[in-house]
Amino acid sequence: MDPDAPHPPPQPSVIRWVLGFLLVGAAWGFTTPFMRRAALNYTPKSRPSVTDPRNSWIKRKILGVFWAVIDLLSRPAYAIPLLCNITGSVWFFLLIGQAELSLTVPITNSLAFLFTVLGEWWAEGKVINRDTWIGMAFVLTGIALCVQSKS
């Protein structure tokens, strides 16, 4: 071997991949029930520009959406989980730049499902029934099969 030849960059350890996948799955899945709860508890403020009949129907709808977004983003109960969720998207794009795409996408999306179930249990007190536990076990088995097939 030529000692002056460029060396390929070292690959991150398996633990770093697993942590990356878990962080993305948690950021996407666990935050969703909290955003849902905050959105369901949202009561729009009365805004004259939204209800003014002198404004056209389309203008009232656009203003209604605009103020709903502003109002939701100004509430920490919605904005903090949204920020965590968006951070997960940044981590995902960093992962797909280095990890194998055919593993990254199914693993992160599957983990997001698992973390959504856990988030619903935490945020809304939903009971995780036997069938859901079985489904979660199948998801984990599928993840393991995907990883095993690539190694």
Residue pairs with C-beta under 8 A, 6 or more apart in sequence:
12 98
17 95
17 99
20 91
20 94
20 95
20 99
21 95
21 104
21 107
21 108
21 111
22 111
23 88
23 91
24 88
24 91
24 92
24 95
24 108
24 111
24 112
25 88
25 107
25 108
25 109
25 110
25 111
25 112
25 114
25 115
26 88
26 111
26 115
27 84
27 85
27 87
27 88
27 89
27 91
28 85
28 88
28 89
28 92
28 108
28 109
28 112
28 115
29 111
29 112
29 113
29 114
29 115
29 116
29 117
29 118
29 119
30 115
30 116
30 118
30 119
30 122
31 81
31 82
31 84
31 85
31 88
31 119
32 81
32 85
32 112
32 116
32 119
33 116
33 119
33 120
33 122
33 123
33 124
34 77
34 81
34 119
34 123
35 78
35 81
35 82
35 85
36 123
37 77
37 123
37 124
38 72
38 75
38 77
38 78
38 81
39 72
39 78
41 77
42 68
42 71
42 72
42 75
42 78
44 64
44 67
44 68
44 71
45 67
45 71
47 63
47 64
47 67
49 55
49 60
49 63
50 60
50 63
50 64
50 67
51 60
52 60
55 63
72 78
72 79
73 79
73 82
92 104
92 108
95 104
95 108
96 104
96 105
100 150
102 146
102 150
103 146
103 147
103 150
106 142
106 143
106 146
107 143
107 146
107 147
110 139
110 140
110 142
110 143
111 143
113 139
114 136
114 139
114 140
117 128
117 132
117 136
120 126
121 127
121 128
